[in-house]
Amino acid sequence: MRMARRDFLGSILAAAAGAAAKPVRVAMLGAQHSHAADKLRVLSGSADYDVAGVCEPDPAARQPLSGVRSIGEAELLGDKSTELVVVECHPWEAIAWGRKVIAAGKHLHLEKPPGDKMEPFRELLEEARQKKLLVQLGYVLRFNLGIQSALEAARRGELGEVFQLRAAMHTDIAPNRRAELARYPGGMMFELGGHLIDRVVDLLGRPRQVRSWLRHDSGLPDKLADNCLAVLEYDRCLAVISSAARQAGASQHRYLEILGTDGSILVQPLEPGVKVRITTRKGGTSEGGAIPPVPRFVGDFADLARAIRAGQPLKYSYEHELLVQETLLRACS
């Protein structure tokens, strides 16, 4: 596993270095999402990218991005030199804003989840496919080195037959954000569960059945599903995913664990300070070694720059994005 992590980190750093002399010109459409500032920081600090500006009319949302040029939507979409647009909007705006980007002939990084319907997202991806444009979703754990090493070990058969995967991604959400998330029946499963579902289907594929418990267990006077559990059933494996809204110190308790007949791997916390614990029948339990600190989105945008420059597919295909959305919506119903 140590070699796998080193190789994986090397691939990210090689992609980040870039072979092309000219960086990819990128702009951001919207800044309402909580990930916007972090993504802009990664893009601005990368030699792979030249940031054209940010289009966000709301001064309050723009305030954390005040060091970047403000541009209008018409300028952003009409600038032929801009190859990529990063859309950082609310989920209910995602498809409409994403389609503007695809219609303008630009590659798209779209914040997750891409709405709460299947067909509009399928249509967006089909339009992008026909125009040979890339679409990448903003699920934050795709290039997490600890999770990547755990999935690779499972694929190599080091755990034997995988019979269960367990994962939790809780938070301690501010009361003023609850109304926004209560717009969706899935509540916290819709908000955070998708990050974990994305990793489950990458390893196990499409579940044959999805069962969920979307409970409102707080005493607060709203309809937010704030204590959620989903079970994804496979022929010989169960994946159990938990997402809740009111856990103190939640970030240190987030985890992903893969259980197999010959061993198990626990990644906890998921970030920051990722730790991996490995247990095997023969070797007992040991720590998996230090995980290099790679910030969120570095791997995502390195992969996107590589694919744009090389005219090649992304690591995660259109089909993968569709499967994640399909499975998330099944877990939120």
LODRENGU-303126 format. One record per atom (N, C-alpha, C, CB): x, y, z; residue in one letter. Coordinates in steps of 0.001 Angstrom, whole numbers, padded with zeros to 6 digits, always signed. Atoms other than C-alpha are relative to their C-alpha. Glycine has a CB too. Layout:
<nodes>
XYZa...
</nodes>
This chain:
<nodes>
+000807-001213+000000m+000000+000000+000000m+000842+001265+000000m-000914+000005+001190m-000851-001200-000030r+002876+002425+000681r+000431+000390-001411r+001244-000237+000886r-000391-000283+001379m+004053+002106-002922m-001162+000567-000795m+000526-001262-000675m+001171-000487+000723a+000499+002657-004207a-000236+001473+000302a-001244-000826+000363a+000204-001405-000348r+000194+005918-002296r+001065+000876-000636r+000007+000184+001519r-001074-000797+000577r+003583+007122-003498r-000209+000175-001501r+001361-000652+000277r+000253-000089+001433d+002734+006287-007109d-001146+000944-000300d-000297-001372-000573d+001171-000842+000246f-000632+007987-006825f+000342+001472+000191f-001155-000398+000930f-000407-001379-000234l+000853+011151-005311l+000878+000491-001132l+000734+000131+001333l-000858-000388+001109g+003480+011162-008030g-000774+000350-001245g+000960-001091-000307g+000811-000283+001187s+000809+011064-010715s-000676+001355+000114s-001051-001092-000207s+000611-001318-000209i-000925+014090-009173i+001025+001104-000221i-000598+000105+001418i-001016-001043+000127l+002296+016084-008924l+000483+000145-001433l+001175-000299+000911l-000415-000068+001400a+003286+015178-012478a-001037+000732-000825a+000232-001404-000567a+001058-000685+000741a-000083+016316-013776a-000008+001477+000339a-001369-000622+000303a+000016-001397-000423a+000141+019498-011716a+001140+000787-000634a+000084+000093+001519a-001126-000701+000618a+003526+020339-013225a-000328+000435-001411a+001236-000881-000007a+000460-000358+001336g+002030+020256-016724g+001117+000031-001014g-000677+001327+000031g-000992-000002+001058a+003828+019813-019989a-000200+001160-000954a-000044-001300-000756a+000298-001072+000954a+002115+022619-021908a+000517+001329+000534a-001521+000086-000277a-000507-001306-000400a+003624+026108-021883a-001133+000925+000387a+000820+000621-001118a+001117-000921-000206k+000216+027772-021891k-000979-000570+001017k-000720+000287-001328k+000965+000496-000978p-002025+027448-018814p-001428+000018-000549p+000075+000831+001275p+001420+000041+000370v-005733+026654-019121v-000677+001229+000584v-000689-001315+000507v+000712-001194-000484r-007796+029823-018902r-001344-000431+000572r-000197+001052-001149r+001176+000452-000730v-010592+029371-016358v-000709+001194+000625v+000388-001029+001082v+000791-001012-000697a-013407+031479-014923a-000972-000713+000922a-000757+000930-001005a+000959+000561-000944m-015825+030936-012050m-001339+000697-000174m+000505+000136+001458m+001360-000512+000128l-019573+031349-012489l-000741-000323+001288l-000731-000609-001246l+000631+000185-001294g-021239+031881-009125g+001025-000216+001091g-000958-001163-000044g-000889+000200-001144a-019674+031921-005676a-000818-000272+001264a+000912+001232+000203a+000893+000222-001134q-022616+030955-003461q+000348-001262+000783q-001429-000081-000483q-000279+001264-000663h-021338+027480-002659h+001179+000131+000959h+000276-001088-001030h-001048-000084-001021s-019159+026923+000397s+001367-000455-000510s-000391-000830+001200s-001280+000458+000549h-016462+025278-001779h+000676+001042-000898h-000211-001278-000785h-000496-000940+001009a-015984+028343-004020a+001363+000576+000364a-000993+001130-000189a-001253-000657-000381a-013211+030055-002057a+001175-000974-000055a-000119+000600+001407a-001082+000982+000027d-011160+026872-001666d+000395-000364-001431d-000413-001257+000762d-000317+000336+001389k-011427+026031-005359k+000744+001144-000680k-001281-000333-000778k-000683-001143+000605l-010435+029530-006383l+001434+000098+000506l-000759+001303+000298l-001361-000023-000566r-007419+029324-004058r+000899-001023-000709r-000042-000293+001529r-000778+001032+000700v-006275+026077-005713v+000285+000428-001431v-000748-001350+000011v-000188-000429+001383l-006800+027437-009223l+001006+001141-000102l-001329+000427-000604l-000893-001168+000042s-005006+030719-008472s+001442-000374+000314s-000476+001065+000981s-001343+000411-000381g-002042+028881-006964g+000617-001047-000907g-000021-000516+001378g-000483+001057+000883s-001651+026390-009821s+000568+000574-001288s-001122-000980-000316s-000590-000403+001279a+000672+026854-012786a-000806-000528-001181a+001441-000493-000095a+000835+000548+001069d-001893+024853-014787d-001058+000973-000477d-000661-001265+000462d+001166-000835+000281y-004422+027682-014721y+000309+001486-000009y-001069-000272+001005y+000023-001460+000045d-004889+031334-015613d-001438+000408+000304d+000494+000567-001408d+001352-000333-000437v-007907+032710-013725v-000442+001320-000624v-000072+000080+001541v+000507-001189+000689a-009895+035150-015870a-000813+000889+000919a-000842-000402-001188a+000819-000791-000905g-012253+036237-013098g-001160-000803+000540g-000511+001238-000696g+001156+000611-000644v-015393+035501-011122v-001236+000809-000323v+000200-000103+001525v+001290-000638+000241c-018996+036259-012072c-000925-000326+001163c-000619-000466-001354c+000906+000162-001143e-021050+036744-008903e-000555+001368+000387e+000733-000667+001215e+000560-001328-000254p-023437+039676-008541p-000238+000320+001467p-001278+000137-000729p+000284-000241-001416d-024072+039249-004804d+001282+000435+000719d-000596-001275+000668d-001228-000486-000660p-021503+041415-002924p+000411-000858+001196p-000193+001437+000459p-000330+000807-001180a-021743+039235+000200a+000696-001293-000405a-001268-000316+000810a-000629+001239+000468a-020890+036075-001763a+001358+000271-000623a-000900-000708-001008a-001267-000339+000642r-018098+037862-003626r+001070+000419+000993r-000212+001099-001001r-000939-000594-000947q-016485+039312-000499q+001220-000878+000284q-000710+000293+001288q-001192+000831-000244p-014232+036283+000265p+000909-000138-001218p-000425-001373+000453p-000766+000131+001236l-013052+036406-003375l+000442+001360-000523l-000822-000725-001061l-000198-001391+000409s-012302+040132-003412s+001302+000241-000753s-000039+000883+001202s-001270-000211+000694g-008768+039692-004749g-000010-000416-001452g+001073-000734+000696g+000099+000495+001376v-010022+038298-008086v-000911+000918-000803v-000532-001462-000033v+000751-000892+000879r-011347+040299-011021r-001464-000427-000120r+000647+000041-001381r+001431+000249+000166s-015148+040593-011219s-000380+000189-001468s-000840+000943+000912s+000410-000094+001394i-016645+039903-014640i-001489-000316-000115i+000836-000959-000887i+001406+000270+000244g-020158+039780-016081g-000188-001348-000686g-000614+001110-000842g+000283+001304+000583e-021860+036634-017307e+000229-000009-001508e-001428-000409+000309e-000160-000048+001452a-021891+037736-020956a+001478-000022-000379a-000680+001254-000575a-001442-000008+000277e-018155+038452-020861e+000606-001373+000267e+000711+001069+000855e-000533+001304-000364l-017423+035169-019123l-000303-001040-001075l-000571-000448+001343l+000396+001026+000958l-019391+033010-021555l+000438+000338-001424l-001502-000192+000043l-000362-000407+001353g-018404+035031-024615g+001491+000051-000263g-000578+001323-000285g-001452-000064+000155d-014651+035035-023998d+000505-001320-000590d+000693+000296+001366d-000427+001223+000679k-013307+032520-026519k+001293-000568+000564k+000169+000263-001471k-001260+000499-000563s-009995+032270-024685s-000223-000814+001271s+000939+001163+000295s+000314+000762-001211t-011705+030805-021586t-000462-001396-000399t-001090+000720+000852t+000287+001391+000378e-011690+027026-021937e-000861-000729+001019e+001289-000755-000191e+000645+000723-001091l-013107+025986-018563l-000757+000976+000885l+001037-000789+000827l+000773-000783-000964v-015843+027352-016302v-000317-000880+001202v-001311+000558-000645v+000304+000671-001264v-016168+026325-012660v-001280+000610+000551v+001183+000134+001027v+001307-000483-000441v-019808+026631-011558v-000182-000316+001472v-001141-000630-000837v+000118+000132-001457e-020253+027235-007819e-001314+000605+000475e+001194+000679+000714e+001329-000520-000299c-023984+027685-007374c-000726-000933+000964c-000817+000181-001294c+000848+000889-000777h-026805+026200-005309h-000431-001182-000874h-001237+000762+000554h+000389+001172+000793p-027922+022696-006353p-001200+000244-000914p-000310-001146+000919p+001177-000230+000841w-031250+023977-007686w+000308+000858-001231w-001090+000662+000818w-000407-000779+001172e-029360+026214-010128e+000956-000767-000911e+000653+001295+000443e-001146+000656+000635a-026797+023639-011236a-000225-000330-001471a+000333-001261+000742a+000213+000423+001381i-028358+022285-014435i-000120+001201-000925i-001249-000870-000106i+000178-001185+000858a-029439+025665-015817a+001327+000708-000230a-001013+000978+000628a-001287-000676+000148w-026034+027214-015159w+000984-000864-000772w+000578+000358+001370w-000887+000900+000729g-024174+024166-016387g-000299-000019-001489g-000107-001398+000559g+000368+000025+001421r-026099+024158-019661r+000438+001278-000719r-001512-000189-000150r-000527-001234+000603k-025112+027783-020260k+001466-000183-000383k-000153+001196+000975k-001429+000211+000253v-021475+026739-020029v+000200-000935-001189v+000694-000576+001254v-000116+000942+001112i-021891+023765-022368i-000448+000660-001297i-000831-001271+000271i+000472-000698+001200a-023891+025905-024819a+001049+000966-000532a-001293+000753+000299a-001061-000926+000404a-020972+028364-024853a+001240-000733-000499a+000375+000906+001162a-001116+000781+000536g-018636+025516-025872g+001190-000117+000935g+000452+000599-001274g-001098+000040-000960k-016610+025379-022663k-000101-001251+000874k-000001+001271+000876k-000017+001104-000939h-015543+022524-020393h-000587+000466+001331h+001439-000546+000187h+000786-000346-001188l-017431+022392-017103l+000458-000779+001225l-001480-000260-000253l-000093+000596-001333h-016588+021743-013467h-001238+000473+000743h+001347+000408+000760h+001313-000324-000552l-019997+021598-011777l-000073-000432+001459l-001121-000674-000819l+000131+000321-001417e-020614+021765-008054e-001051-001078+000206e-000358+001253+000809e+000917+001108-000286k-022399+018812-006514k-001087+000450+000991k+000782-001222+000569k+000518+000933+001001p-025111+017571-006422p-000616+000787-001159p-001050-000965+000631p+000513-000729+001166p-026288+018508-009945p-001529-000046-000050p+000588-000586-001298p+001456-000018-000063g-029922+019078-008943g-000556-001275+000609g-000579+000204-001380g+000657+001146-000632d-032454+016614-007614d-000860-000787-000989d-000859+000469+001165d+000682+000769+001039k-033639+015131-010927k+001048-000723-000842k-000894+000924-000892k-000928+000792+000791m-032082+012521-013181m+000068+000473-001450m-000398-001458+000048m+000011-000261+001446e-033162+013427-016703e+000686+001306-000394e-001419+000023-000497e-000718-001228+000397p-031968+017077-016778p+001515-000168+000025p-000389+001149+000914p-001447+000228-000069f-028505+015928-015704f+000450-000902-001137f+000390-000619+001354f-000331+000886+001124r-028514+013126-018272r+000064+000800-001307r-001046-001146-000119r+000025-000823+001216e-029420+015673-020977e+001217+000911-000073e-001284+000838-000054e-001194-000862-000024l-026608+018017-019885l+001235-000793-000421l+000211+000609+001414l-001171+000808+000335l-024045+015216-020096l-000027-000442-001458l+000080-001220+000912l+000077+000419+001393e-025332+014073-023468e+000380+001149-000931e-001409-000509-000329e-000392-001163+000798e-025002+017586-024857e+001512+000211+000056e-000729+001262+000493e-001451-000138-000141a-021465+017781-023470a+000727-001071-000796a+000407-000075+001476a-000625+001095+000740r-020608+014386-024965r-000015+000284-001506r-000721-001330+000301r+000112-000290+001432q-021856+015427-028409q+000967+001104-000422q-001437+000402-000351q-000903-001110+000310k-019751+018594-028253k+001447-000289+000396k-000473+001256+000699k-001348+000405-000435k-016716+016680-026910k+000540+000926+001088k+000965-000011-001196k-000373-000843-001128l-016685+018786-023738l+000046-000833+001276l-000987+001178+000154l-000172+000725-001256l-015533+017544-020339l-000950+000540+001069l+001457+000099+000483l+000809-000383-001161v-017802+017570-017277v+000539-000743+001214v-001526-000318-000226v-000523+000567-001242q-016371+017026-013806q-000862+000512+001153q+001514+000377+000211q+000789-000369-001172l-018437+016999-010601l+000900+000227+001208l-001040-001085+000309l-000838-000439-001115g-017162+018506-007359g-000073-000844+001249g-000352+001364+000351g-000027+000860-001187y-017238+015475-005044y+001405+000002+000594y-000444-001452-000352y-001285-000407-000581v-014450+016137-002567v+000956-001141+000350v-000256+000787+001222v-000842+001105-000455l-013102+012638-001820l+000629-000804-001125l-000799-000913+000856l-000474+000794+001133r-012179+011447-005319r+001510-000170-000020r-000444+000632-001285r-001462+000062+000045f-008497+012235-004991f+000598+000020+001403f+000558+001165-000823f-000480+000148-001363n-008220+011716-001235n+000946-001202+000049n-001189-000172+001003n-001016+001044+000098l-005009+009686-000886l-000275-001190+000914l+001350+000575+000322l+000314+001095-000895g-006166+007657+002095g-001087-000898-000566g-000421+000534+001343g+001089+000774+000594i-009396+006594+000440i+000477-000692-001266i-001207+000901-000306i-000511+000606+001228q-007611+005994-002839q+000819-001254+000306q+000853+001011-000778q-000819+001163-000348s-005138+003631-001158s-000868-001151+000489s+001032+000371+001071s+000899+001043-000488a-007990+001749+000550a-000734-000675-001155a-001008+000585+000996a+000704+000570+001148l-009931+001297-002697l+000942-000846-000856l-000628+001114-000849l-000969+000757+000797e-006786+000168-004533e+000320-001338+000650e+001286+000810-000190e-000277+001251-000706a-006046-002444-001843a-001149-000983-000170a+000250+000265+001489a+001162+000871+000195a-009598-003792-002135a-000026-000562-001414a-001301+000764+000286a+000004+000460+001392r-009322-003985-005929r+001088-001047-000254r+000192+001188-000948r-001082+000966+000180r-006025-005865-005688r-000251-001314+000724r+001297+000592+000476r+000322+001227-000704g-007671-008486-003503g+000705-000169+001327g+000315-001145-000854g-000752+000116-001244e-005575-007709-000417e-000898-000233+001210e+000826+001241+000215e+000931+000177-001115l-008696-007819+001788l-000815-001279-000133l-000934+001192+000096l+000843+001153+000287g-010083-011030+000330g-001288+000458-000651g-000296-000798+001280g+001297-000375+000568e-013766-010871-000606e-000624+001093+000862e-000950-001236-000100e+000596-001124-000728v-015235-007511+000380v-001477-000292+000255v+000168+001335-000793v+001390+000305-000341f-018497-008083+002243f-000737+001178+000627f-000045-001172+000938f+000673-001166-000568q-019167-004699+003829q+000878+001234-000142q-000352-000240+001481q-000668-001302-000002l-018263-001047+003426l-000847+000910+000878l+000173+000590-001469l+000711-000904-000907r-019167+001454+006131r+000652+001375-000087r+000015-000537+001477r-000544-001353+000103a-018798+005219+005935a-000963+000992+000639a+000266+000377-001477a+000808-001057-000614a-019998+008299+007783a+000602+001353-000342a-000091-000186+001541a-000418-001381+000244m-019848+011973+006891m-001045+000905+000642m+000156+000304-001547m+000905-000844-000765h-021542+014067+009560h+000541+001422+000040h-000192-000550+001429h-000418-001382-000165t-021396+017777+010274t-000731+000587+001195t-000273+000829-001286t+000713-000735-001056d-022515+020319+012865d-000485+001284-000642d+000924+000290+001273d+000433-001055+000901i-024571+022563+010653i-000600+001181+000755i-001007-000545-000992i+000557-001210-000608a-025442+026155+011543a-001511+000059-000232a+000686+001266-000577a+001461-000057+000155p-029172+026719+012142p-000457+000784-001220p-000613+000606+001222p+000445-000815+001135n-029325+029373+009413n+000207-000677-001356n+000727+001316+000010n-000167+000731+001266r-028296+026802+006758r-001018-001119-000163r+001402-000577-000088r+000894+001144+000042r-030954+024242+007585r-001124+000173-001016r-000583-000242+001366r+001126-000223+000912a-033757+025849+005555a+000400-000287-001447a-000516+001443+000128a-000487+000258+001363e-031653+025697+002377e+000054-001493-000288e+001390+000622-000202e-000137+001439+000216l-030955+021981+002821l-001333-000728+000118l+000989-000582+000990l+001315+000620-000158a-034559+021226+003826a-000827+000059-001282a-000757+000673+001127a+000691-000024+001292r-035587+022006+000236r-000059-001387-000634r+000693+000976-000952r-000124+001305+000640y-034625+018422-000631y-000415-001108+000957y+001436-000228-000484y+000426+001109-000869p-036248+015223+000700p+001176-000743+000628p-000850-000979-000790p-001149+000739-000523g-032803+013688+001163g+000742+000708+001102g+000942-000292-001091g-000642-000739-001079g-031632+016433+003526g+001502-000195+000033g-000585-000407+001315g-001438+000155-000157m-028162+015593+004830m+000570-001112-000879m+000327-000276+001445m-000477+001007+000949m-027922+012486+002637m+000256+000653-001352m-001022-001159-000140m-000170-000723+001258f-028353+014788-000373f+001210+000928+000073f-001268+000802-000336f-001078-000972-000158e-025869+017325+000999e+001375-000657+000114e-000256+000852+001220e-001309+000589-000271l-023055+015031+002205l+000131-001456-000441l+000291+000096+001457l-000079+001422+000323g-023951+011434+001401g+000564-000280-001373g-001344-000613+000105g-000497+000195+001363g-023078+011905-002269g+001509-000173-000067g-000404+001163-000860g-001462+000155-000015h-019379+012239-001418h+000381-001462+000241h+000634+000904+001089h-000279+001396-000333l-019445+008724+000041l-000561-000953-001051l-000579-000338+001368l+000590+000825+001066i-021801+007233-002563i+000909-000005-001223i-001411+000520-000384i-000945-000103+001118d-019353+008465-005207d+001137-001003+000141d+000567+001418-000089d-001102+000938-000225r-016587+006353-003627r-000491-001457+000014r+000708+000328+001324r+000537+001361-000037v-018818+003310-003075v-000213-000529-001410v-001319-000041+000787v+000287+000512+001347v-019979+003056-006689v+001266-000086-000844v-001031+000890-000702v-001280+000145+000697d-016411+003610-007884d+000587-001387+000253d+000995+001094+000453d-000522+001315-000350l-015472+000398-006063l-000951-001133-000378l+000289-000054+001478l+000940+001115+000067l-018650-001684-006238l-000990+000072-001169l-000761-000072+001276l+000923-000117+001120g-020666-000335-009179g-001423+000308+000448g+000012-001270-000810g+001403-000310-000265r-024460-000025-009339r-000585-000980+001018r-000817-000035-001307r+000636+000902-000964p-026273-001405-006267p-001307-000564-000562p-000266+000734+001329p+001252+000584+000495r-029141-003785-006939r-001193+000538+000766r+000039-001526+000103r+001081-000607-000769q-031191-002163-004193q+000578+001047+000933q-000788-001067+000796q-000404-001049-000933v-030983+001001-002079v-001147+000234+000979v+000379+001324-000756v+000991-000284-001036r-032811+001444+001204r+000509+001169+000833r-000271-001258+000897r-000448-001167-000758s-032756+004644+003205s-000984+000356+001107s+000190+001193-000930s+000765-000537-001121w-033934+006166+006463w+000369+001477+000093w+000300-000777+001360w-000244-001435+000078l-034274+009946+006155l-000810+000665+001109l-000380+000577-001416l+000733-000392-001203r-035223+011089+009641r+000271+001455+000393r+000368-000923+001154r-000148-001308-000651h-035834+014479+011251h-000063-000265+001497h-001124+001039-000464h-000061+000400-001403d-034671+013795+014795d+000329+001139+000952d+001010-001078+000166d-000260-001132-000887s-033816+017249+016118s-001335+000612+000429s+000901+001067-000702s+001203-000696-000445g-036294+019402+018006g-000215+001323-000709g+000063+000232+001476g+000105-001279+000707l-035824+022275+015578l-001223+000008-000908l+001275+000275-000822l+001272-000071+000732p-038983+023494+013809p+000182+000130-001511p-000814+001168+000504p-000114+000022+001458d-038098+022596+010214d-000169-001438-000461d+001373+000591-000480d+000227+001338+000554k-038353+019600+007902k+001286-000641-000518k-001022+000070-001123k-001262+000550+000472l-034662+018902+007377l+000185-001435+000464l+001159+000856+000476l-000390+001368-000349a-033814+015200+007256a+001428+000072+000530a-000113-000985-001242a-001296-000307-000619d-030965+015626+009729d+000683-001211+000636d-000184+001064+001046d-000612+001219-000541n-030261+012011+010750n-000300-001121-000995n-000550-000346+001460n+000281+000815+001185c-029912+009824+007657c+000924-001211-000092c+000133+000845-001262c-000752+001230+000219l-028812+006306+006836l-000452-000613-001314l-000192-001000+001178l+000316+000708+001249a-028637+004505+003485a+000781-001301-000039a+000329+000877-001250a-000651+001293+000187v-027850+000863+002773v-000077-000356-001479v-000664-001112+000887v-000092+000397+001407l-026666-000049-000726l+000283-001497-000021l+001123+000815-000773l-000107+001458+000005e-027175-003740-001385e+000608-000498-001308e-001377-000638+000219e-000634+000681+001120y-024917-005761-003674y-000177-001507+000211y+001522+000391-000124y+000240+001440-000085d-025005-009491-004368d+000681-000629+001217d+000485-000682-001270d-000727+000611-001115r-022384-010302-001731r+000605+001049+000929r+001099-000915-000530r-000581-001091-000780c-021784-006973-000019c-001074+001025+000355c+001152+000675-000780c+000841-001115-000415l-023543-004204+001915l+000884+001231+000190l-000781-000338+001310l-000670-001267-000264a-022492-000547+001927a-000942+000858+000836a+000404+000727-001333a+000824-000739-000954v-023805+001458+004888v+000555+001421+000117v-000028-000713+001400v-000438-001395+000050i-023660+005252+004645i-000857+000822+000955i-000090+000566-001451i+000684-000810-001004s-024537+007687+007424s+000353+001465-000186s+000366-000465+001422s-000240-001438+000077s-024959+011458+007301s-000985+000714+000916s-000130+000514-001463s+000831-000703-000967a-026245+013624+010131a+000481+001442+000160a+000016-000730+001359a-000241-001446+000016a-026357+017339+010893a+000501+000578+001312a-001246+000698-000376a-000224-000635-001301r-025588+017771+014604r+001056-000716+000836r-001296+000057+000771r-001064+000650-000764q-022363+016011+015604q+001110+000991+000326q+000569-001197-000777q-001099-000873-000422a-019882+018057+017627a+001329-000601-000446a-000015+000208+001541a-001310+000473+000442g-016338+017829+016251g-000083-001015-001117g+000742-000593+001150g+000330+001026+000994a-017716+015984+013238a+001163-000375-000906a-001140+000469-000843a-001016+000283+001020s-014701+016280+010939s+000954-001114+000424s+000795+001261-000306s-000922+001033-000473q-012504+014043+013115q-000656-001378+000083q+000549+000383+001361q+000718+001271-000095h-015194+011348+013198h-000425-000543-001366h-001221+000166+000879h+000344+000488+001332r-015715+011039+009441r+000919-001166-000360r+000111+001137-001057r-000821+001179+000280y-014538+007657+008200y-000540-000787-001176y+000078-000894+001223y+000375+001009+000984l-014596+005008+005502l+000746-001276+000368l+000333+000463-001476l-000594+001283-000375e-013994+001342+006338e-000446-001075-000976e-000386-000389+001447e+000280+001109+000913i-013759-001595+003948i+000330-001300+000726i+000822+000130-001336i-000165+001268-000701l-014238-005073+005440l+000029-001136-001006l-001128-000215+001030l-000115+001164+000861g-013069-008205+003672g+000266-001258+000806g+001099+000206-001022g-000184+001284-000694t-012706-011884+004514t+001429-000209+000491t-000385-001141-000918t-001401+000154-000412d-008896-011523+004839d+000559+001218+000720d+000851-000292-001201d-000507-001190-000662g-008617-008045+006299g-000936+001178-000162g+001360+000352-000534g+000815-001209+000080s-009996-004547+006680s+000900+001227-000019s-000995+000074+001181s-000709-001282+000018i-008920-000947+006122i-000946+001070+000515i+000518+000353-001438i+000755-001117-000546l-010145+002025+008139l+000733+001295-000325l-000200-000155+001533l-000533-001337+000252v-009566+005596+006926v-000771+000954+000913v-000133+000413-001533v+000631-000907-000958q-010274+008020+009807q+001064+000825+000705q-000847-000785+001029q+001000-000786+000714p-010313+010947+009803p+000255+000004-001506p-000017+001429+000527p-000155-000079+001450l-010906+011427+006101l+000835+001211-000386l-001368+000062-000686l-000741-001240+000217e-009457+014943+006244e-000313+000933+001168e-000371+000664-001384e-001426+000016+000357p-007447+016760+007417p+000754-000996+000864p+000618+001404+000151p-000806+000946-000760g-004608+014631+008772g-000464-001425-000182g-000022+000353+001455g+000538+001317+000332v-005745+011470+007005v+000833-001104+000648v-000045-000193-001525v-000670+001155-000596k-004943+008245+008853k-000626-001283-000535k-000086+000045+001551k+000458+001296+000511v-005181+004663+007569v+000456-001092+000956v+000542-000265-001442v-000311+001139-000864r-005348+001566+009789r-000333-001290-000748r-000790+000083+001351r+000148+001236+000766i-004880-001891+008237i+000004-001187+000957i+001133-000140-001056i+000042+001229-000782t-005865-005212+009805t-000061-001186-000948t-001212-000007+000971t+000025+001215+000810t-005047-008586+008216t+000068-001213+000912t+001168-000017-001020t-000032+001231-000800r-005365-012175+009416r+001423-000346+000445r-000594-001167-000801r-001374+000397-000290k-001630-012737+009237k+000796+001086+000703k+000697-000384-001269k-000857-001069-000502g-000237-009341+010091g-000536+000766+001174g+000270+000938-001067g+000573-000761-001090g-002586-008063+012777g-000359+001409-000447g+000962+000048+001172g+000387-001383+000277t-003289-004339+012979t+001224+000904-000009t-001020+000497+001038t-001108-000944+000082s-000891-001616+011894s-000477+001278-000662s+001190-000604-000776s+000277-001267+000671e-000928+002006+010869e+000593-000050-001399e+000573+001204+000805e-000417+000088+001390g-000598+002467+007124g+001074+000983-000409g-001162+000189-000863g-001028-000969+000355g+002069+005158+007296g-000600+001377-000215g+000745-000447-001250g+000458-001378+000147a+001864+008928+006899a-000596+000225-001383a+001155+000979+000246a+000636-000360+001263i-000495+010217+004205i+000396+001433-000342i-001558-000152+000083i-000412-001363+000348p+000903+013266+002361p-001195+000952+000020p+000671+000022-001387p+001100-000968-000075p-001232+016386+003008p-000240+000674-001346p+000293+001059+001066p+000383-000610+001278v-002820+017193-000362v-001356+000673+000185v-000050-001069-001158v+001280-000686-000220p-005552+019867-000123p-001078-000498-000960p+000176+001515-000159p+001122+000283+000889r-008993+019286-001568r+000179+000700-001343r-001318+000431+000649r+000129-000538+001360f-009420+019873-005311f+001308+000081-000782f-000600+001357+000067f-001260-000014+000743v-005698+019754-006188v+000002-001114-001036v+001205-000150+000957v+000028+001123+000927g-006067+016311-007748g-001066+000155-001074g-000226-001279+000754g+001086-000187+000958d-009389+017175-009396d+000425+000940-001130d-001247+000550+000707d-000349-000983+001023f-008068+020252-011169f+001256-000390-000772f+000193+001363+000635f-001138+000525+000756a-004790+018550-012085a-000484-000959-001079a+000999-000709+000939a+000550+000940+000967d-006781+015795-013784d-000742+000739-001110d-000936-000996+000695d+000742-000777+000991l-008979+018366-015528l+000944+000714-000956l-000911+001013+000691l-000978-000665+000872a-005985+020333-016844a+000650-001010-000947a+001085+000713+000844a-000605+001051+000837r-004380+017113-018099r-000935-000396-001136r+000347-001239+000851r+000950+000454+001006a-007534+016036-019911a-000261+001066-001066a-001305-000397+000663a+000227-001084+000959i-008120+019444-021524i+001180+000117-000947i-000234+001337+000728i-001194-000168+000830r-004531+019721-022765r+000210-001167-000953r+001222+000167+000875r-000276+001199+000791a-004316+016158-024017a-001166-000409-000885a+000357-001141+000909a+001174+000414+000748g-007822+015977-025456g-000427-001412+000354g+000265+000099-001480g+000299+001352-000467q-008379+012850-023367q-001118+000028+001036q+001259-000659+000591q+001056+000046-001017p-011150+011671-021000p+000537+000302+001394p-000674-001366-000005p-000309-000150-001417l-011209+012524-017319l+000117-001373+000663l-001079+000850+000704l-000075+001245-000769k-010457+009890-014694k-001393-000579+000226k+000700+000239+001351k+001373+000453-000237y-014189+009734-013977y-000872+000386-001191y-000568+000607+001319y+000697-000136+001281s-016378+009252-017037s-001390+000597+000155s-000102-001346-000680s+001413-000396+000010y-019806+010560-018043y-000841-001081+000690y-000500+000236-001462y+000782+001115-000555e-021130+007105-017098e+000116-000052+001524e+000466-001338-000607e-000161-000017-001454h-019650+007338-013619h-000837+001119+000613h+001487+000171+000381h+000769-001125-000538e-021225+010767-013062e-001495-000315+000012e+000265+001273-000822e+001406+000385+000049l-024609+009404-014143l-000332-001011+001092l-000345-000576-001373l+000251+001021-001002l-024314+006404-011831l-000019+000599+001405l+001053-001097-000092l-000003-000658-001307v-023436+008600-008845v-001316+000735+000222v+001188+000980+000116v+001249-000745-000141q-026443+010847-009484q-001196-000937+000167q-000212+000906-001211q+001092+000972-000103e-028767+007891-009995e-000044-000621+001391e+000155-001099-001063e-000054+000662-001294t-027607+006187-006785t-000311+000973+001136t+001371-000633+000210t+000313-001014-001010l-027745+009403-004752l-001492+000252+000064l+000739+001306-000295l+001442-000274-000007l-031317+010068-005829l-000777-001197+000544l-000490+000348-001420l+000640+001186-000602r-032263+006472-004952r+000120+000035+001519r+000633-001299-000548r-000210-000059-001454a-030796+007041-001485a-000773+001147+000646a+001486+000147+000309a+000692-001182-000529c-032742+010306-001116c-001510-000076-000183c+000525+001251-000671c+001443+000147+000232s-036190+008912-001876s-000620-001013+000963s-000265-000429-001451s
</nodes>
